[in-house]
């Protein structure tokens, strides 16, 4: 069997055509034709109040921190089992990160633990929809309303996934998406901010455009523009937007293929779960599955390391995921909270398997047969 990578970026066919169109238009600096097309398609598809393309999901999170007026000594509650960007956006504003543990049955933040972490200094909750599976958003939104907190959804992995019929990233005040090359639809690097609370709509454009009211100027709403707020250069070039639009147009066909592969993985490995060898992803009744990733949970770190080596011998690249942020080199000496046992369990035991558009059914069979042989020998 040839080498099976963990990920392979997929081109739908129109990316280069649209990039050529953007270049020939003479407008490639951003917020042009393809940026507007992406905004319009995303807003219509997922029923969003307003969207802004960003250069990355990290940028979208940083914009969210600014919009929420996160300041020094404010507290922001996030799961420990997440990518560093979730925390970094708020660290840059000098906030104190309050880490929460994951659920026992999936890596998402345990919503039942959040209220116990809220103090008078708490400003925001940042749920991360791990693997595109929804957090318990009713509990989180009710807590936010009760304590007057901002909810910023880290929906980096969650495009085209839903909570009780509502698109993830459109439930909280703000939602942040990623189009990194490992995501379901891609632009190499890239992101998007969904502004669901209309109180943030006007200011979001200003932050996006380097603290100026340039967007209003180009719509003819003001006769000149200038520096009126803080901000940065968050918007991507038209070349990135053109690439992304080609991907957006093919979202459902990409999703259909990924879901088919995800289901094949699940069906092939169900017997190993029933026999108690491993655990498969748990999807709550309120959530849908966007097939962002397929992972298994091994019993311990040694077993996972041995399985990674076994699969590598079979030319299959499998990879673990996050290291608990509260134990990271950067934050360990700052962390004063409780043990986060579930987060640490996923750090040691979660293993991601190859999942990308061009993966074949026969390759999934080969991967799952290789896993089965590992556990049955």
KEFI-844404 format. One record per residue (C-alpha): residue number from 1; residue in one letter; x, y, z. Coordinates in nm, 2 decimals. Layout:
# KEFI-844404
    i  aa      c1      c2      c3
  NUM   A       X       Y       Z
...
This chain:
# KEFI-844404
    i  aa      c1      c2      c3
    1   X    0.00    0.00    0.00
    2   X    0.12    0.35   -0.09
    3   X    0.18    0.61    0.18
    4   X   -0.15    0.74    0.32
    5   X   -0.10    1.10    0.46
    6   X   -0.30    1.24    0.74
    7   X   -0.43    1.52    0.52
    8   X   -0.42    1.62    0.16
    9   X   -0.56    1.96    0.04
   10   X   -0.84    1.91   -0.22
   11   X   -0.89    2.15   -0.52
   12   X   -1.24    2.16   -0.66
   13   X   -1.14    2.28   -1.01
   14   X   -1.22    2.66   -1.02
   15   X   -0.96    2.79   -0.77
   16   X   -0.71    2.89   -1.04
   17   X   -0.98    3.03   -1.27
   18   X   -1.11    3.25   -0.99
   19   X   -0.76    3.36   -0.89
   20   X   -0.69    3.45   -1.25
   21   X   -1.02    3.65   -1.26
   22   X   -0.91    3.84   -0.94
   23   X   -0.56    3.92   -1.07
   24   X   -0.69    4.04   -1.41
   25   X   -0.95    4.26   -1.23
   26   X   -0.67    4.47   -1.10
   27   X   -0.81    4.45   -0.75
   28   X   -0.63    4.20   -0.54
   29   X   -0.57    4.37   -0.20
   30   X   -0.89    4.25   -0.03
   31   X   -1.26    4.34    0.02
   32   X   -1.32    4.31   -0.35
   33   X   -1.55    4.10   -0.57
   34   X   -1.46    3.76   -0.42
   35   X   -1.46    3.88   -0.06
   36   X   -1.81    4.00   -0.11
   37   X   -1.92    3.68   -0.28
   38   X   -1.78    3.47    0.01
   39   X   -1.96    3.70    0.26
   40   X   -2.29    3.67    0.07
   41   X   -2.27    3.30    0.03
   42   X   -2.18    3.23    0.39
   43   X   -2.45    3.46    0.52
   44   X   -2.72    3.31    0.30
   45   X   -2.62    2.95    0.36
   46   X   -2.60    2.97    0.74
   47   X   -2.84    3.26    0.81
   48   X   -2.57    3.49    0.96
   49   X   -2.63    3.86    1.04
   50   X   -2.29    3.97    0.91
   51   X   -1.96    3.80    0.82
   52   X   -1.60    3.93    0.76
   53   X   -1.33    3.72    0.60
   54   X   -1.00    3.72    0.79
   55   X   -0.65    3.60    0.73
   56   X   -0.69    3.32    0.98
   57   X   -0.92    3.20    1.25
   58   X   -0.66    3.34    1.50
   59   X   -0.74    3.68    1.35
   60   X   -1.11    3.63    1.39
   61   X   -1.05    3.54    1.76
   62   X   -0.84    3.84    1.81
   63   X   -1.10    4.06    1.65
   64   X   -1.36    3.90    1.89
   65   X   -1.14    3.98    2.19
   66   X   -1.13    4.35    2.08
   67   X   -1.50    4.36    2.01
   68   X   -1.58    4.22    2.35
   69   X   -1.35    4.49    2.51
   70   X   -1.14    4.23    2.69
   71   X   -0.90    4.41    2.92
   72   X   -0.63    4.35    3.17
   73   X   -0.74    4.13    3.46
   74   X   -1.07    4.03    3.28
   75   X   -1.12    3.65    3.30
   76   X   -1.21    3.44    3.00
   77   X   -1.33    3.08    3.03
   78   X   -1.20    2.83    2.77
   79   X   -1.14    2.46    2.75
   80   X   -0.78    2.34    2.81
   81   X   -0.81    2.09    2.53
   82   X   -0.79    2.33    2.24
   83   X   -0.54    2.50    2.00
   84   X   -0.33    2.78    2.14
   85   X   -0.50    3.04    1.93
   86   X   -0.82    3.01    2.15
   87   X   -0.62    3.13    2.44
   88   X   -0.37    3.36    2.26
   89   X   -0.64    3.60    2.14
   90   X   -0.73    3.69    2.49
   91   X   -0.37    3.67    2.64
   92   X   -0.28    3.95    2.39
   93   X   -0.54    4.17    2.56
   94   X   -0.38    4.08    2.90
   95   X   -0.68    3.87    3.02
   96   X   -0.65    3.59    3.27
   97   X   -0.74    3.25    3.11
   98   X   -0.96    3.03    3.32
   99   X   -0.93    2.67    3.19
  100   X   -1.23    2.43    3.21
  101   X   -1.22    2.05    3.18
  102   X   -1.36    1.85    2.89
  103   X   -1.66    1.62    2.90
  104   X   -1.60    1.26    3.00
  105   X   -1.75    1.14    2.67
  106   X   -1.62    1.39    2.43
  107   X   -1.35    1.66    2.42
  108   X   -1.58    1.96    2.43
  109   X   -1.60    2.19    2.73
  110   X   -1.80    2.05    3.02
  111   X   -2.08    2.30    3.03
  112   X   -2.18    2.18    3.38
  113   X   -1.85    2.31    3.52
  114   X   -1.86    2.66    3.38
  115   X   -2.08    2.83    3.64
  116   X   -1.84    2.72    3.91
  117   X   -1.56    2.91    3.73
  118   X   -1.74    3.24    3.69
  119   X   -1.63    3.53    3.91
  120   X   -1.71    3.90    3.91
  121   X   -1.41    3.94    3.67
  122   X   -1.54    3.69    3.41
  123   X   -1.61    3.87    3.08
  124   X   -1.65    3.59    2.82
  125   X   -1.70    3.22    2.76
  126   X   -1.53    3.06    2.46
  127   X   -1.67    2.72    2.37
  128   X   -1.47    2.52    2.12
  129   X   -1.67    2.28    1.90
  130   X   -1.41    2.01    1.88
  131   X   -1.42    1.79    1.56
  132   X   -1.72    2.00    1.45
  133   X   -1.94    1.85    1.73
  134   X   -2.15    2.11    1.91
  135   X   -2.10    2.20    2.27
  136   X   -2.41    2.22    2.49
  137   X   -2.50    2.57    2.37
  138   X   -2.83    2.61    2.56
  139   X   -2.65    2.57    2.89
  140   X   -2.37    2.81    2.78
  141   X   -2.60    3.08    2.65
  142   X   -2.83    3.06    2.96
  143   X   -2.52    3.11    3.18
  144   X   -2.40    3.40    2.96
  145   X   -2.74    3.57    2.99
  146   X   -2.76    3.51    3.37
  147   X   -2.41    3.65    3.43
  148   X   -2.40    3.91    3.14
  149   X   -2.11    3.74    2.96
  150   X   -2.01    3.75    2.59
  151   X   -2.00    3.41    2.41
  152   X   -1.74    3.37    2.14
  153   X   -1.77    3.04    1.95
  154   X   -1.45    2.89    1.84
  155   X   -1.60    2.71    1.54
  156   X   -1.27    2.66    1.36
  157   X   -1.36    2.30    1.29
  158   X   -1.73    2.34    1.27
  159   X   -1.84    2.47    0.93
  160   X   -2.17    2.31    0.82
  161   X   -2.24    2.15    1.16
  162   X   -2.54    2.23    1.37
  163   X   -2.68    2.25    1.73
  164   X   -3.06    2.18    1.74
  165   X   -3.08    2.29    1.37
  166   X   -2.88    2.62    1.42
  167   X   -2.54    2.65    1.25
  168   X   -2.24    2.64    1.48
  169   X   -2.07    2.98    1.50
  170   X   -2.40    3.16    1.46
  171   X   -2.54    3.10    1.82
  172   X   -2.30    3.30    2.04
  173   X   -2.24    3.68    2.01
  174   X   -1.95    3.60    1.77
  175   X   -1.83    3.30    1.58
  176   X   -1.48    3.22    1.45
  177   X   -1.41    2.99    1.15
  178   X   -1.09    2.85    1.00
  179   X   -1.01    2.76    0.64
  180   X   -0.66    2.63    0.71
  181   X   -0.56    2.35    0.47
  182   X   -0.66    2.08    0.72
  183   X   -1.02    2.20    0.74
  184   X   -1.32    2.09    0.54
  185   X   -1.31    2.38    0.30
  186   X   -0.98    2.56    0.27
  187   X   -0.78    2.86    0.14
  188   X   -0.44    2.76    0.27
  189   X   -0.46    3.00    0.55
  190   X   -0.79    3.19    0.61
  191   X   -1.07    3.25    0.85
  192   X   -1.40    3.42    0.90
  193   X   -1.58    3.61    1.18
  194   X   -1.95    3.58    1.21
  195   X   -2.11    3.88    1.39
  196   X   -2.43    3.75    1.54
  197   X   -2.49    4.02    1.79
  198   X   -2.58    4.34    1.59
  199   X   -2.43    4.56    1.86
  200   X   -2.09    4.46    1.72
  201   X   -2.17    4.50    1.35
  202   X   -2.05    4.86    1.29
  203   X   -1.73    4.84    1.50
  204   X   -1.63    4.50    1.35
  205   X   -1.58    4.67    1.01
  206   X   -1.37    4.94    1.17
  207   X   -1.14    4.69    1.35
  208   X   -1.12    4.49    1.03
  209   X   -1.00    4.79    0.83
  210   X   -0.71    4.90    1.05
  211   X   -0.93    5.11    1.28
  212   X   -1.07    5.32    1.00
  213   X   -1.42    5.37    0.86
  214   X   -1.30    5.28    0.52
  215   X   -1.59    5.03    0.45
  216   X   -1.85    5.31    0.51
  217   X   -1.65    5.54    0.28
  218   X   -1.66    5.28    0.00
  219   X   -2.03    5.23    0.04
  220   X   -2.08    5.61    0.01
  221   X   -2.21    5.65    0.37
  222   X   -1.94    5.90    0.46
  223   X   -1.75    6.15    0.24
  224   X   -1.41    6.07    0.38
  225   X   -1.25    5.81    0.61
  226   X   -1.00    5.83    0.89
  227   X   -0.86    5.66    1.20
  228   X   -1.14    5.63    1.45
  229   X   -1.06    5.32    1.66
  230   X   -0.80    5.05    1.73
  231   X   -0.78    4.76    1.48
  232   X   -0.54    4.58    1.25
  233   X   -0.51    4.45    0.90
  234   X   -0.73    4.15    0.94
  235   X   -0.87    4.11    0.59
  236   X   -0.72    3.86    0.34
  237   X   -0.63    3.94   -0.02
  238   X   -0.86    3.88   -0.31
  239   X   -0.64    3.59   -0.42
  240   X   -0.73    3.40   -0.09
  241   X   -1.09    3.50   -0.12
  242   X   -1.11    3.38   -0.48
  243   X   -0.96    3.04   -0.39
  244   X   -1.21    3.01   -0.10
  245   X   -1.51    3.10   -0.31
  246   X   -1.44    2.80   -0.53
  247   X   -1.43    2.58   -0.22
  248   X   -1.75    2.74   -0.08
  249   X   -1.94    2.66   -0.40
  250   X   -1.86    2.29   -0.36
  251   X   -1.93    2.27    0.02
  252   X   -2.20    2.01    0.00
  253   X   -2.02    1.78   -0.24
  254   X   -1.71    1.79   -0.02
  255   X   -1.93    1.73    0.29
  256   X   -2.11    1.44    0.14
  257   X   -1.78    1.26    0.06
  258   X   -1.63    1.33    0.40
  259   X   -1.94    1.21    0.58
  260   X   -1.94    0.89    0.37
  261   X   -1.57    0.82    0.47
  262   X   -1.65    0.91    0.84
  263   X   -1.94    0.66    0.84
  264   X   -1.72    0.39    0.69
  265   X   -1.46    0.44    0.96
  266   X   -1.73    0.42    1.23
  267   X   -1.89    0.11    1.09
  268   X   -1.55   -0.07    1.04
  269   X   -1.43    0.01    1.39
  270   X   -1.76   -0.05    1.58
  271   X   -1.67   -0.41    1.66
  272   X   -1.34   -0.30    1.83
  273   X   -1.54   -0.05    2.05
  274   X   -1.79   -0.32    2.14
  275   X   -1.51   -0.55    2.24
  276   X   -1.37   -0.27    2.47
  277   X   -1.04   -0.21    2.27
  278   X   -1.10    0.16    2.20
  279   X   -1.36    0.44    2.20
  280   X   -1.52    0.60    1.90
  281   X   -1.64    0.97    1.88
  282   X   -1.95    1.04    2.08
  283   X   -2.21    1.27    1.92
  284   X   -2.48    1.41    2.15
  285   X   -2.84    1.40    2.03
  286   X   -2.84    1.78    1.99
  287   X   -2.54    1.78    1.76
  288   X   -2.48    1.69    1.39
  289   X   -2.15    1.56    1.25
  290   X   -1.97    1.76    0.98
  291   X   -1.70    1.49    0.94
  292   X   -1.42    1.73    1.02
  293   X   -1.21    1.45    1.16
  294   X   -1.23    1.09    1.27
  295   X   -1.05    1.00    1.59
  296   X   -1.03    0.71    1.83
  297   X   -0.95    0.71    2.20
  298   X   -0.69    0.46    2.31
  299   X   -0.66    0.33    2.67
  300   X   -0.33    0.51    2.76
  301   X   -0.03    0.70    2.62
  302   X    0.18    0.38    2.57
  303   X   -0.09    0.21    2.37
  304   X   -0.14    0.51    2.15
  305   X    0.23    0.55    2.09
  306   X    0.25    0.18    1.99
  307   X   -0.05    0.21    1.76
  308   X    0.10    0.52    1.59
  309   X    0.42    0.32    1.53
  310   X    0.23    0.02    1.40
  311   X    0.03    0.23    1.15
  312   X    0.35    0.41    1.04
  313   X    0.50    0.07    0.96
  314   X    0.19    0.02    0.74
  315   X    0.26    0.35    0.57
  316   X   -0.03    0.52    0.75
  317   X    0.02    0.86    0.91
  318   X   -0.20    0.90    1.22
  319   X   -0.15    1.19    1.46
  320   X   -0.24    1.29    1.82
  321   X   -0.38    1.63    1.89
  322   X   -0.37    1.91    2.15
  323   X   -0.16    1.91    2.47
  324   X   -0.36    2.05    2.76
  325   X   -0.29    2.42    2.76
  326   X   -0.30    2.45    3.14
  327   X    0.01    2.23    3.14
  328   X    0.19    2.40    2.85
  329   X    0.54    2.55    2.90
  330   X    0.39    2.90    2.87
  331   X    0.11    2.86    3.12
  332   X    0.19    2.59    3.37
  333   X    0.35    2.82    3.63
  334   X    0.04    3.05    3.60
  335   X   -0.22    2.79    3.64
  336   X   -0.37    2.77    3.99
  337   X   -0.68    2.56    3.92
  338   X   -0.79    2.20    3.97
  339   X   -0.67    1.90    3.79
  340   X   -0.84    1.87    3.45
  341   X   -0.84    1.49    3.42
  342   X   -1.05    1.46    3.11
  343   X   -0.85    1.71    2.91
  344   X   -0.53    1.53    3.01
  345   X   -0.69    1.20    2.91
  346   X   -0.75    1.33    2.56
  347   X   -0.40    1.47    2.54
  348   X   -0.26    1.12    2.61
  349   X   -0.51    0.90    2.44
  350   X   -0.68    1.07    2.14
  351   X   -0.56    0.96    1.80
  352   X   -0.67    1.12    1.47
  353   X   -0.69    0.91    1.15
  354   X   -0.65    1.02    0.79
  355   X   -0.96    1.19    0.66
  356   X   -0.96    1.40    0.34
  357   X   -1.16    1.42    0.02
  358   X   -0.94    1.21   -0.20
  359   X   -0.91    0.93    0.06
  360   X   -1.06    0.61   -0.10
  361   X   -1.29    0.36    0.05
  362   X   -1.03    0.09    0.00
  363   X   -0.78    0.30    0.19
  364   X   -1.02    0.34    0.48
  365   X   -1.06   -0.04    0.48
  366   X   -0.69   -0.08    0.49
  367   X   -0.65    0.16    0.78
  368   X   -0.92    0.00    0.99
  369   X   -0.79   -0.35    0.91
  370   X   -0.45   -0.24    1.03
  371   X   -0.60   -0.10    1.35
  372   X   -0.79   -0.43    1.40
  373   X   -0.48   -0.64    1.36
  374   X   -0.30   -0.42    1.62
  375   X   -0.56   -0.49    1.88
  376   X   -0.62   -0.85    1.80
  377   X   -0.26   -0.97    1.79
